[in-house]
Amino acid sequence: ATLGCSGARAPARDCTPMSSKSLGLQTRFMIFAALGALALVAAVVATVCVAEYRSMESRLRELSENELQSLNALVETAMRQRLEDKDDVAIKVFNSWFESRNKNYPGKLWSVWSPKVAAFVAEAYPGHAIKTPRDAMDEEAMRTGRPQARFVGDDYRYSVPIILGKPLSAPKETCMACHGELMGLKDGETIAVFSSSIAAGPDIAALYTLLQRIVLGGIVVGIGIVGFTWWVLRAIVLNPLKVITKAMRRLAGGDLTIALSGRRRNDEIGEIEAAVLVFRDAAVEKTRLEAEARAHNAQSERDHKDAEASQQQAIASERALVNASIGAALEKLADKTLSYRMSDDIPDAYRDLQRNFNRAIAEGFPRQWAMNTVAPIHKGGAQ
């Protein structure tokens, strides 16, 4: 036992984390395919989410803008009649408009006064309800003098400021007479803020439902893509590679009878199979050449032995013939037959000996010397 990865005593084991190289080709490819499908689903969900969110926001903003523009038009109509309307009929109509419109509006509409307007109303009309900002959106529109629009929780909020000196149709003199001289506002300051709040909970819920369906559909499609990729990978790549691997192992083991169909394919697998067949053909040719070399060596060895045997036999025959010829000549000399001549069937190597012997006998070789010399030689040879 040894210390394990956590430091505790444990049986010996490999603590090296598994790397991608230790995984099979199919496993790595399927992991990449699954990650690609997941990324595709995430991209589709994100794209649809952004598009639907912007579409919902644009629709809600358009609805809010149209409603507040109608309100602003009503305000301008009331402001044009403000100096002649001693009974504040237009203002009463304007205030009652909010109550009646909010009954049919899919949200809420209200107006907010600026601090100077609120102070003037509080002083001029004691007991009158002061319209103060309801949230940070009202305060931001009041402070910046720019329209504000965004989602606040499950509601879509839109606030538009009314700026002194920038009416759509009311004369500037009418606005300045009331808000400038009476309330102390300057040109360009915010008079009030008109606000709209539309409940967007159902739209957001519908968007979430759509995204859930897209995610589920994407998962199903992703699984289908991964499964199809797995099938195609096995059919086109993995199974042929297994066949090639098996063939190469057989070839490495000396089996030269392997057969592959790669020459009928024009892709990379076909090139690999063709290369394996080249190795096989080279191995077959090498085996053939080695067999021919062995056969040639064996034949050469047999020819060499046969040549040696023939040479030995020729030597033996030659020696026997020479011995017979010389022996016969010596025997004739021993018998004092000086008319004997050595025949021509003697080997070429002994031609000089033949000629010298025959010439010596023909020229009258001393008889006494021949009898005294050859007889002992003949006698010794016989012994």
Backbone torsions as a table, in degrees:
resi	resn	phi	psi	omega
1	ALA	NA	148.3	178.9
2	THR	-134.8	174.0	176.3
3	LEU	-70.2	128.7	179.8
4	GLY	-79.6	-171.1	-177.3
5	CYS	-64.7	-30.0	-179.0
6	SER	-87.4	-2.1	179.8
7	GLY	98.0	-14.6	-179.8
8	ALA	-79.5	156.7	178.0
9	ARG	-68.4	124.7	-176.5
10	ALA	-152.6	161.2	176.7
11	PRO	-59.1	151.6	-179.1
12	ALA	-63.1	132.7	178.1
13	ARG	-156.4	165.2	-178.4
14	ASP	-84.7	119.3	-179.5
15	CYS	-95.8	4.7	-179.4
16	THR	-71.2	126.8	179.7
17	PRO	-64.9	147.2	-179.0
18	MET	-69.8	130.2	178.0
19	SER	-101.4	167.6	-179.8
20	SER	-65.3	-26.7	-178.9
21	LYS	-69.4	-23.6	-179.8
22	SER	-80.7	-9.9	178.9
23	LEU	-87.0	153.4	178.5
24	GLY	-71.3	163.8	-179.8
25	LEU	-60.3	-43.0	-179.1
26	GLN	-63.9	-43.2	-179.2
27	THR	-63.4	-45.8	179.9
28	ARG	-63.5	-42.8	-179.3
29	PHE	-64.6	-39.8	-179.8
30	MET	-68.9	-35.4	175.9
31	ILE	-62.0	-45.6	179.2
32	PHE	-64.4	-39.8	179.0
33	ALA	-64.7	-41.7	179.1
34	ALA	-64.7	-42.2	178.0
35	LEU	-64.8	-38.6	177.6
36	GLY	-64.1	-43.5	178.1
37	ALA	-63.9	-40.6	178.1
38	LEU	-63.2	-42.5	178.1
39	ALA	-64.0	-38.4	178.2
40	LEU	-63.9	-44.7	178.3
41	VAL	-62.2	-44.2	179.5
42	ALA	-61.9	-40.7	179.4
43	ALA	-64.9	-41.7	179.1
44	VAL	-64.9	-44.7	179.9
45	VAL	-61.9	-45.2	-179.8
46	ALA	-63.1	-42.0	179.9
47	THR	-63.9	-46.6	179.4
48	VAL	-64.7	-40.3	-179.4
49	CYS	-61.7	-47.5	-179.9
50	VAL	-63.6	-44.9	-178.6
51	ALA	-63.2	-45.6	-179.2
52	GLU	-68.3	-37.8	178.9
53	TYR	-63.9	-45.3	179.1
54	ARG	-65.7	-38.3	178.3
55	SER	-64.1	-43.6	178.7
56	MET	-64.7	-42.6	179.7
57	GLU	-64.6	-41.8	179.1
58	SER	-63.3	-40.9	179.8
59	ARG	-65.7	-44.2	180.0
60	LEU	-67.2	-37.5	178.9
61	ARG	-66.4	-42.2	179.3
62	GLU	-62.0	-41.1	178.2
63	LEU	-63.3	-42.4	-179.4
64	SER	-68.3	-42.8	-179.6
65	GLU	-62.7	-44.1	179.9
66	ASN	-61.5	-40.4	-178.6
67	GLU	-68.6	-42.5	-178.5
68	LEU	-74.1	-28.5	174.2
69	GLN	-66.6	-38.0	175.2
70	SER	-63.3	-40.6	177.9
71	LEU	-64.2	-40.9	-179.9
72	ASN	-65.5	-37.4	176.7
73	ALA	-63.7	-39.0	177.2
74	LEU	-64.5	-39.8	179.6
75	VAL	-64.4	-42.4	-179.3
76	GLU	-64.5	-37.8	176.5
77	THR	-62.7	-42.0	179.1
78	ALA	-67.2	-37.8	-178.8
79	MET	-68.3	-32.6	178.7
80	ARG	-66.0	-28.5	-179.8
81	GLN	-99.3	7.5	-170.7
82	ARG	-63.9	-42.0	-175.6
83	LEU	-72.1	-32.7	178.8
84	GLU	-87.5	-13.6	-176.1
85	ASP	-90.6	83.9	-177.8
86	LYS	-68.4	-26.5	-178.0
87	ASP	-92.2	4.6	179.1
88	ASP	56.6	39.5	179.7
89	VAL	-65.1	-43.2	-178.6
90	ALA	-62.8	-38.9	179.7
91	ILE	-67.0	-37.7	178.8
92	LYS	-66.5	-39.6	177.3
93	VAL	-63.4	-41.1	179.9
94	PHE	-62.0	-43.9	-179.1
95	ASN	-68.7	-37.3	-179.6
96	SER	-73.6	-19.6	-179.8
97	TRP	-62.4	-38.1	-179.8
98	PHE	-61.4	-43.7	-177.6
99	GLU	-64.1	-44.7	-177.9
100	SER	-72.6	-37.3	-176.9
101	ARG	-72.6	-33.5	-179.4
102	ASN	-67.3	-15.1	177.3
103	LYS	-71.9	-31.5	-177.2
104	ASN	-107.4	-15.1	-178.4
105	TYR	-74.6	139.4	-177.6
106	PRO	-72.3	11.3	177.9
107	GLY	-153.2	-137.0	179.5
108	LYS	-132.9	144.6	176.5
109	LEU	-123.9	140.9	177.1
110	TRP	-157.7	167.7	176.9
111	SER	-125.9	153.4	-177.9
112	VAL	-129.5	137.0	179.3
113	TRP	-92.6	152.4	173.1
114	SER	-74.1	163.5	-179.2
115	PRO	-56.6	-39.3	-178.8
116	LYS	-69.3	-40.1	177.0
117	VAL	-65.7	-42.5	179.0
118	ALA	-62.8	-38.7	179.2
119	ALA	-67.2	-40.7	178.4
120	PHE	-63.7	-44.9	-179.3
121	VAL	-64.6	-41.3	179.7
122	ALA	-62.5	-34.0	-179.3
123	GLU	-82.7	-41.7	-175.2
124	ALA	-81.4	-31.1	-176.9
125	TYR	-128.8	76.0	-179.8
126	PRO	-59.1	138.6	179.8
127	GLY	88.8	-8.4	178.1
128	HIS	-77.9	136.4	-178.9
129	ALA	-63.7	129.6	179.5
130	ILE	-90.0	131.9	-179.5
131	LYS	-92.9	97.2	-179.2
132	THR	-99.1	160.3	178.7
133	PRO	-57.2	138.7	-178.4
134	ARG	-90.9	-27.1	-177.9
135	ASP	-153.7	-175.3	-178.4
136	ALA	-65.9	-26.4	178.9
137	MET	-65.4	-44.4	177.5
138	ASP	-61.8	-44.1	-178.8
139	GLU	-64.9	-39.8	-179.2
140	GLU	-67.1	-42.4	178.0
141	ALA	-65.4	-38.7	177.6
142	MET	-64.8	-40.8	-174.7
143	ARG	-76.4	-42.5	-174.5
144	THR	-87.9	-23.8	-176.0
145	GLY	72.7	18.8	180.0
146	ARG	-124.9	148.6	178.0
147	PRO	-60.9	145.2	178.7
148	GLN	-125.8	134.6	-178.1
149	ALA	-147.7	127.5	175.4
150	ARG	-174.3	170.0	175.9
151	PHE	-82.9	133.6	174.1
152	VAL	-123.9	101.2	-173.7
153	GLY	67.8	-127.7	177.7
154	ASP	-95.9	11.4	-178.7
155	ASP	-113.9	148.5	173.7
156	TYR	-102.0	120.1	-176.3
157	ARG	-106.6	138.1	176.9
158	TYR	-140.6	125.4	-179.7
159	SER	-130.4	130.3	-179.7
160	VAL	-124.1	128.2	-179.5
161	PRO	-81.2	149.0	173.9
162	ILE	-104.1	115.9	-172.3
163	ILE	-101.9	133.4	177.8
164	LEU	-67.4	131.6	179.8
165	GLY	92.3	-3.2	-179.7
166	LYS	-128.3	52.0	176.4
167	PRO	-78.8	164.6	178.7
168	LEU	-81.1	-38.9	-176.1
169	SER	-142.0	-18.8	-178.0
170	ALA	-71.5	140.8	178.5
171	PRO	-61.9	142.7	-178.9
172	LYS	-63.8	-34.1	-178.7
173	GLU	-62.6	-36.2	179.9
174	THR	-64.0	-44.2	-179.2
175	CYS	-68.1	-41.4	-176.4
176	MET	-70.3	-31.0	-179.8
177	ALA	-64.1	-37.4	-178.1
178	CYS	-89.4	-61.3	-172.7
179	HIS	-78.0	-28.8	-179.2
180	GLY	-83.2	-55.1	-175.3
181	GLU	-75.0	-41.6	-175.8
182	LEU	-83.4	-39.1	-173.2
183	MET	-103.0	-8.2	176.2
184	GLY	79.2	18.2	178.3
185	LEU	-81.9	148.2	177.7
186	LYS	-104.7	161.7	-179.0
187	ASP	-61.0	127.8	-179.7
188	GLY	97.0	-7.8	178.1
189	GLU	-84.8	157.4	-177.8
190	THR	-80.0	127.4	176.8
191	ILE	-84.6	-49.3	-176.5
192	ALA	-156.9	176.1	177.5
193	VAL	-132.2	127.5	173.9
194	PHE	-98.0	131.2	-174.0
195	SER	-127.7	150.5	177.7
196	SER	-134.5	139.3	175.6
197	SER	-133.6	118.0	-178.8
198	ILE	-114.6	129.6	178.3
199	ALA	-68.1	116.7	-178.6
200	ALA	-106.2	9.5	-178.9
201	GLY	-56.5	-49.1	179.0
202	PRO	-60.9	-39.6	179.3
203	ASP	-66.7	-40.1	178.6
204	ILE	-66.5	-40.6	177.6
205	ALA	-62.6	-41.0	178.0
206	ALA	-63.7	-38.4	177.8
207	LEU	-64.7	-43.4	177.4
208	TYR	-61.6	-40.7	178.6
209	THR	-63.2	-42.3	178.2
210	LEU	-62.0	-43.7	179.8
211	LEU	-64.8	-38.6	177.5
212	GLN	-62.3	-42.1	178.4
213	ARG	-65.0	-40.1	178.9
214	ILE	-64.7	-40.8	179.5
215	VAL	-63.3	-47.4	179.5
216	LEU	-62.2	-44.5	177.2
217	GLY	-63.0	-39.1	177.5
218	GLY	-64.1	-38.1	178.1
219	ILE	-64.1	-43.7	178.9
220	VAL	-62.8	-46.3	179.0
221	VAL	-63.3	-41.3	178.7
222	GLY	-61.3	-43.2	177.6
223	ILE	-62.3	-41.0	177.4
224	GLY	-62.8	-41.6	179.4
225	ILE	-64.6	-44.0	180.0
226	VAL	-63.9	-43.0	178.9
227	GLY	-63.5	-43.8	178.4
228	PHE	-64.7	-40.1	177.8
229	THR	-62.6	-41.0	178.8
230	TRP	-61.7	-43.7	-179.0
231	TRP	-65.4	-45.9	180.0
232	VAL	-63.5	-41.1	-179.7
233	LEU	-61.8	-44.6	179.3
234	ARG	-65.0	-43.0	-175.4
235	ALA	-70.9	-38.0	-172.4
236	ILE	-95.0	-32.9	-171.7
237	VAL	-116.0	-58.1	-168.3
238	LEU	-67.4	-48.9	-179.5
239	ASN	-61.1	-46.3	174.7
240	PRO	-60.1	-36.6	178.6
241	LEU	-65.8	-37.3	176.6
242	LYS	-62.9	-42.0	177.9
243	VAL	-62.6	-43.2	179.5
244	ILE	-63.9	-42.9	179.9
245	THR	-61.3	-45.1	178.0
246	LYS	-61.7	-42.4	179.6
247	ALA	-64.4	-40.2	-179.8
248	MET	-66.7	-37.3	176.6
249	ARG	-65.2	-42.1	176.5
250	ARG	-62.8	-40.9	179.5
251	LEU	-64.6	-40.2	177.6
252	ALA	-65.5	-28.6	177.7
253	GLY	-82.2	0.6	176.5
254	GLY	99.9	2.1	179.2
255	ASP	-82.5	111.9	-178.0
256	LEU	-100.0	14.6	-178.3
257	THR	-99.6	10.7	-177.3
258	ILE	-65.6	150.1	179.0
259	ALA	-136.9	132.7	179.1
260	LEU	-127.8	156.7	-178.5
261	SER	-104.3	14.8	-173.6
262	GLY	-62.2	-24.7	-178.3
263	ARG	-69.0	-9.6	176.8
264	ARG	-93.9	-3.1	179.3
265	ARG	-107.9	144.4	-178.0
266	ASN	-108.8	16.3	-180.0
267	ASP	-106.2	-168.5	-177.2
268	GLU	-65.2	-35.4	178.2
269	ILE	-62.4	-41.6	177.2
270	GLY	-61.8	-37.2	178.4
271	GLU	-66.3	-39.2	178.3
272	ILE	-64.7	-45.9	180.0
273	GLU	-63.5	-40.2	177.9
274	ALA	-62.4	-38.1	178.1
275	ALA	-65.2	-40.1	177.3
276	VAL	-62.2	-41.0	178.6
277	LEU	-65.6	-32.3	175.6
278	VAL	-63.9	-43.6	176.5
279	PHE	-61.4	-42.5	179.5
280	ARG	-61.5	-47.5	-179.3
281	ASP	-62.4	-38.9	177.5
282	ALA	-64.2	-40.6	178.0
283	ALA	-65.6	-39.4	177.5
284	VAL	-62.8	-44.5	179.4
285	GLU	-64.6	-39.6	178.3
286	LYS	-63.3	-42.9	178.8
287	THR	-62.8	-41.7	178.7
288	ARG	-62.7	-44.4	-179.7
289	LEU	-65.1	-39.6	177.6
290	GLU	-64.0	-39.9	178.3
291	ALA	-64.9	-42.7	177.8
292	GLU	-63.9	-38.8	178.8
293	ALA	-64.6	-41.8	178.2
294	ARG	-64.0	-43.2	179.0
295	ALA	-64.4	-40.4	178.4
296	HIS	-63.8	-43.4	178.6
297	ASN	-63.5	-41.1	179.2
298	ALA	-64.1	-43.0	178.5
299	GLN	-64.9	-39.5	178.2
300	SER	-62.8	-40.7	178.9
301	GLU	-65.0	-41.3	178.1
302	ARG	-65.4	-42.4	178.4
303	ASP	-62.2	-38.4	179.3
304	HIS	-64.2	-43.4	178.7
305	LYS	-65.6	-42.0	178.0
306	ASP	-62.9	-39.5	179.2
307	ALA	-64.5	-42.4	178.2
308	GLU	-62.5	-43.2	179.0
309	ALA	-63.3	-42.5	178.7
310	SER	-64.1	-40.2	179.6
311	GLN	-63.9	-44.9	178.5
312	GLN	-61.9	-40.8	179.0
313	GLN	-65.5	-41.0	178.5
314	ALA	-63.8	-42.2	178.3
315	ILE	-60.6	-44.6	-179.5
316	ALA	-63.5	-42.4	179.0
317	SER	-64.3	-41.3	179.5
318	GLU	-63.2	-45.1	178.7
319	ARG	-61.9	-41.5	179.6
320	ALA	-63.6	-41.9	179.8
321	LEU	-64.9	-44.5	179.2
322	VAL	-63.3	-45.8	179.5
323	ASN	-59.7	-40.1	-179.1
324	ALA	-66.8	-42.0	-179.0
325	SER	-66.9	-49.6	-179.6
326	ILE	-65.9	-39.4	179.4
327	GLY	-61.7	-40.8	179.7
328	ALA	-66.5	-40.3	179.1
329	ALA	-64.6	-42.9	-180.0
330	LEU	-66.3	-37.4	178.6
331	GLU	-64.3	-38.3	178.3
332	LYS	-66.6	-40.5	177.0
333	LEU	-63.7	-39.4	179.0
334	ALA	-63.9	-30.7	178.4
335	ASP	-86.5	5.5	178.2
336	LYS	66.3	29.2	176.5
337	THR	-95.7	94.1	-174.4
338	LEU	-88.3	2.1	176.9
339	SER	-90.8	-0.9	-177.4
340	TYR	-75.2	139.8	174.1
341	ARG	-127.2	144.8	178.0
342	MET	-71.9	136.6	-175.8
343	SER	-73.3	171.3	-177.1
344	ASP	-86.8	-1.9	-178.3
345	ASP	-82.2	13.9	177.8
346	ILE	-78.2	147.1	178.0
347	PRO	-56.9	154.8	-177.6
348	ASP	-59.8	-32.7	-178.0
349	ALA	-63.4	-18.8	-177.1
350	TYR	-109.9	16.9	-179.0
351	ARG	-64.6	-41.3	179.0
352	ASP	-61.6	-40.9	178.2
353	LEU	-62.4	-41.3	179.6
354	GLN	-61.6	-49.8	-177.9
355	ARG	-63.7	-43.7	179.8
356	ASN	-62.0	-40.9	179.7
357	PHE	-64.5	-48.6	-178.0
358	ASN	-64.5	-38.7	-179.7
359	ARG	-67.1	-39.8	-179.4
360	ALA	-62.6	-41.0	180.0
361	ILE	-69.7	-41.1	-177.3
362	ALA	-66.9	-32.7	-177.3
363	GLU	-85.7	10.5	174.9
364	GLY	84.1	55.3	177.7
365	PHE	-57.2	130.3	-176.5
366	PRO	-49.4	122.6	-178.0
367	ARG	-61.1	-46.1	-175.2
368	GLN	-63.6	-37.6	-179.8
369	TRP	-66.9	-40.2	179.5
370	ALA	-64.5	-41.2	-178.6
371	MET	-70.3	-36.2	-177.5
372	ASN	-77.2	-25.0	-173.8
373	THR	-100.5	-47.1	-173.3
374	VAL	-74.5	-35.4	-177.6
375	ALA	-59.7	-46.2	177.4
376	PRO	-62.6	-38.0	-179.3
377	ILE	-63.5	-45.5	-179.9
378	HIS	-62.6	-39.7	178.8
379	LYS	-65.3	-42.3	177.9
380	GLY	-64.4	-39.4	179.4
381	GLY	-66.4	-37.1	179.0
382	ALA	-65.1	-36.0	178.1
383	GLN	-69.6	NA	NA
